Amino acid sequence: MIASLATWWRRRGRVPIPDPLWSAILRSLPWLRHLGSDELLRLRELAEQFLKRKDLVGAGGLELSDEMRASIAVQACVPILHLGLDWYRGWYSVVVYPDDFVAPFEYTDEAGVVHSGERALSGEAWPDGPVVLSWHGARGGAWESLGGNLVIHEFAHKLDMQNGDANGLPPLHPGMSVAAWRDAFSAAYEDFCRRVDHADDWLPFDDYAAEDPGEFFAVASEWFFTDPHAIRAQYPAVHEQLRAFYRPRARSTR
Ligand SMILES: [Zn+2]
């Protein structure tokens, strides 16, 4: 009786991911093999809690299956594996379109002129609002084969937004240095933009990272979890800061 009560209490705040579905997700995301067995256990628990706390809704005619929800939840919980679900506080919904979706944009250029219009996106994170994803991007597809990950990207923006704009400086842990973070990321971002301008073939990750420092952090976060070797080799100071922030276990191959 006590055991079953304990089990009930533990499962109360979760939407369970059944074993066959969990196995299928692990097969579909081969980069998760970097994680240790204790980390995978934790990831599954977090994803089950995520499914309970967040509202995942289909849009544009997409009906979300349990498989789709679970896959998105697992990927979304990778960045907070060693941070905790509280880092996703203050918002509630994940909206999923079948494919790229059209979103309005507005920006002010250096001359102070405001430009606005519409553009097709595969993902978007709103401050204090939803994360919007294309299922085509979230399930892997072309993006995954390049080493990036749409879901990690958008949820890294969410972490960044915990202290305001997505500017590439999330709230750092006690003991971390804002100056050290800025030094590492500024130097790498400058170097990366120069290499993109020179059409360098040896970029460590997607050239979309040159858009602005916020995108640089989100893209670097994608690769940190899926294929960290290039960041570690080319931008070791950034790799060190990401390690200090995401706190992966030593047994992970980073
Ligand atoms: Zn972005």
Boltz pocket constraint, residues with backbone or C-beta under 6 A from the ligand:
constraints:
  - pocket:
      binder: B
      contacts: [[A, 123], [A, 153], [A, 157], [A, 214], [A, 215], [A, 218]]
      max_distance: 6.0
